[in-house]
Amino acid sequence: MRGFIDYENEHEGTLYHAVDKADLDTLAEHCKALRSVGATKNTQGDWHCMSADGWTIQKWCDVRGITWAEFFQDPKHANNFLNDPDNSAFRVHLGRI
């Protein structure tokens, strides 16, 4: 995962972020390893449901017309994200949320 700023002049710039398939594959393998050893709860007993990068969350929101703020302010969006089959590679706890 990378990011950089491209400056058009001294007052204007564009912030770029990039995630490639290798980054996402590494994260998915990490989640698979956690699942395989049953690491679905933390030391306080809370469920470890998923590990997802912010870019995956942002893309999911963009497709659905949800802002970043709406995603984090309304728990139904996070639940829908967690239960979306397209995000299953990043799930640790496989039960429905």
C-alpha positions as CSV (number, residue, x, y, z in Angstrom):
1,M,0.0,0.0,0.0
2,R,1.5,3.3,-1.1
3,G,0.6,6.9,-1.2
4,F,2.2,10.0,-2.7
5,I,1.4,13.7,-3.5
6,D,1.7,15.1,-7.0
7,Y,2.1,18.9,-6.8
8,E,0.8,20.8,-9.8
9,N,2.3,24.1,-8.3
10,E,3.2,25.4,-4.9
11,H,-0.5,25.7,-3.8
12,E,-2.2,22.7,-5.4
13,G,-1.6,19.0,-5.2
14,T,-3.3,15.7,-5.6
15,L,-3.0,12.9,-3.0
16,Y,-2.8,9.4,-4.5
17,H,-3.2,6.1,-2.8
18,A,-2.6,2.7,-4.3
19,V,-3.3,-0.8,-3.2
20,D,-2.2,-3.7,-5.4
21,K,-3.4,-7.3,-5.5
22,A,-0.3,-8.5,-3.7
23,D,-1.2,-6.2,-0.7
24,L,-4.7,-7.6,-0.6
25,D,-3.6,-11.2,-1.0
26,T,-1.2,-10.8,1.9
27,L,-4.0,-9.4,4.1
28,A,-6.3,-12.2,3.0
29,E,-3.7,-14.8,3.8
30,H,-3.2,-13.3,7.3
31,C,-7.0,-13.6,7.9
32,K,-7.0,-17.2,6.7
33,A,-4.1,-18.0,9.1
34,L,-6.1,-16.4,12.0
35,R,-9.2,-18.5,11.1
36,S,-7.2,-21.7,10.8
37,V,-5.9,-21.4,14.4
38,G,-9.2,-20.2,15.8
39,A,-8.1,-16.7,16.6
40,T,-11.6,-15.3,16.5
41,K,-11.5,-13.5,19.9
42,N,-9.1,-11.0,21.5
43,T,-7.8,-11.3,25.0
44,Q,-10.8,-9.4,26.4
45,G,-13.2,-11.9,24.7
46,D,-14.4,-9.5,21.9
47,W,-14.9,-11.1,18.5
48,H,-12.2,-10.5,15.9
49,C,-14.5,-10.4,12.9
50,M,-12.4,-9.0,10.1
51,S,-9.2,-7.3,9.1
52,A,-9.8,-5.0,6.2
53,D,-7.8,-2.1,4.8
54,G,-9.3,1.4,4.4
55,W,-9.2,1.3,0.6
56,T,-11.4,-1.8,0.5
57,I,-13.9,-0.1,2.8
58,Q,-13.7,3.1,0.7
59,K,-14.3,1.2,-2.6
60,W,-17.3,-0.7,-1.0
61,C,-18.7,2.7,0.1
62,D,-18.2,4.3,-3.3
63,V,-20.1,1.5,-5.1
64,R,-23.0,2.0,-2.7
65,G,-23.0,5.8,-2.6
66,I,-22.1,5.9,1.1
67,T,-19.7,8.4,2.5
68,W,-16.8,7.5,4.8
69,A,-18.6,9.4,7.6
70,E,-21.9,7.6,7.0
71,F,-20.1,4.3,7.1
72,F,-18.6,4.9,10.6
73,Q,-21.7,6.7,12.0
74,D,-24.3,4.1,11.2
75,P,-23.5,0.5,12.4
76,K,-25.8,-1.0,9.7
77,H,-23.2,-0.1,7.0
78,A,-20.4,-1.8,8.9
79,N,-22.6,-4.9,9.4
80,N,-23.5,-5.0,5.7
81,F,-19.8,-4.6,4.9
82,L,-18.9,-7.5,7.3
83,N,-21.6,-9.8,5.9
84,D,-20.9,-9.0,2.2
85,P,-19.7,-12.2,0.5
86,D,-17.3,-10.1,-1.6
87,N,-15.4,-9.3,1.5
88,S,-15.2,-12.9,2.9
89,A,-11.5,-13.2,2.3
90,F,-10.9,-10.7,5.0
91,R,-13.2,-12.3,7.6
92,V,-11.7,-14.0,10.6
93,H,-14.9,-15.0,12.5
94,L,-17.1,-16.6,9.9
95,G,-20.5,-16.4,11.7
96,R,-23.1,-13.8,10.6
97,I,-22.7,-10.4,12.3
